[in-house]
């Protein structure tokens, strides 16, 4: 992570996604979360100086993410919000977006529908848009993993882009 903080400005990038899944899953892992906080505290000052955001994506709730952000205590540590992850975990994604957004800690979004094209799954992207508008978000949203079972990547992403542009012109 420290190395990427050095490289990102040279690439013209501002945000790095730090994914905590699989063996690195933080859900219910207090020792693991404590270690992540310790390590982020070490690298966050460097990220601040470089103008880099360390975006956390995980299975955690908004409140659990905010606990990490607060404990690190750096504006360089934020939440990379994935609407499908949060929906899958049963969180109220529209409330979470508003709550985290009002705290100013959402760096970017993933637009995803586990196993469906965007707009055909469980996430209501028009409600996502309303929440984003309410917090004044105008940054990046990345399409991720929105390919139906047996679907082809290129046509799926073309359909997803067309859908997103209809909701986020």
N, C-alpha and C positions, 0 to 999 in steps of 0.2 A: 504494500500500500504506500509506504514511504517513497519507493522508487517511482510509482506512477504519479505521485504528487509532483515530482520533478519533471516528468515527461509531459503531463497533460497540457501545461501552458504552451509548450513547443508545438503541440498538435492543434492548438486552438480550441481545446476542450476545457470545459469548466467543471463537469460533474463526472465522478466515477461511481459506478454502482458496486456496492459491497453486498453480495448476496449471502444470506445465512440460511442454507437449506441442507438437507441430507445430514452428513456427519457434523456439519456446522450449524445445525438447527438450534436456535436459541429458545424456542418455546419450552417452558418448564425447566430450563437449564440455568439455574442461578449462578453456579460456578463459571459456566461458559460465558454468561452475560457479564459477570464481573470482570472476566479476563478481556472481553471485547472492550468494555469501558476503559480498563487500564491501558490497553494498547491504543485506543482512539485518543485518549488523553495525551499520549506520547506524540502522535503524529498530527493532531489537530492544529497545534500552533504553526507548524510548517505549512499545512494546507491553508490556513488563514493568510499567511504571508504570500503564498502563491496565488491566492484567489480561487482555490479549488474547493469544491463541495464534496464531502464524503457521504454518499447517499445510501442509507440502510434499506435493504429490501429483505423481508422475512415473513414468517407466519404470525408475527406478533400483532397485538391490537394496537390501536392508536395510543392508548395509555401506556402500554409496555414500551412502544417506540419512544414516547416522550420521556419515559423514565431514563432511558439510555441517553437521549439528547441532553436532558437536564443534568445528569450525572457527569457527562463529559464537559458540559459547560462551554461549548464552542459553537459559534455561528457556522463553522465549517462542517458540522455534523448535522445532517438533516435526514428526512425520510423520502425514499424513492417509492412512491405509493403505487401499488399494483392492485387495481380494482378487482381482478379475478381471484387473487390470493385472499383478499379480505372477504369477498363474497363466499368463497369456499369455506372459510373459517367461521362463517356465520355472523360476521361483524356488520354493523349498519354502515356501509361504505359512504353513504351520502352525509351522515352525521360526522363520521370520522374525517372526511375531506374538509368539511366546514371547521371542525374543531382544530385539526392540525394546521389548516390553512390560516386560521385566525391567529395562530401562534407563530406563523411565518416559517414553518419547518418542512414544507413540502418542496423538494428540489425539482422533481420530475415525476411523470406518470407512466405506467405501463397500461396500454389498452389491450386487454386480453379476454378471451372467453374460452375457458378450458374445454377444448373439443368442439367448438362452434365458431362460425363466422361471427364477427362483431355485429351486434344487434339481433342475433338469433339465439343468444344464450340467456343467462340469468341477470346480467348486468344491464340496467337501464341507463344507457349512455346519455339520454336527454336529461335525466336527473343528475348524472355526473357533470354534465355541462352546466346545469343550473348551480350546482355546488361550486364548481370552478369559477363561474361568473361571480358568485357571491363573495368569494375570497379574493377576486381580482387576479386569478392565475392566468398567465398568458405565455407560459414557457412550453417546453417540449413535452410531447406525448409519443411514446414509442409503441408501435404495434409489436406484440409478442405472442407467439403460440396460438394464434387464432386461425387454426386450420382444422376443419372437421375431419373426423376419422375417415381415412381413405381419400381425403382431398389432396389436391396438388398445391404446392407452396405458392407458385406465382399467381395462378388465378385467385387463390384465396386472399393473398395480400392485395391484389388489385381490387377485389370486392370490398375488403376491409378498408382500404384507403378511400374508396368511393363512399362507403358508409360514413366514415369519420368526417370526410369533407362535407357531407350533408348535415352533420350535427355540429361540426366546428368549422364553419366556412372561413 
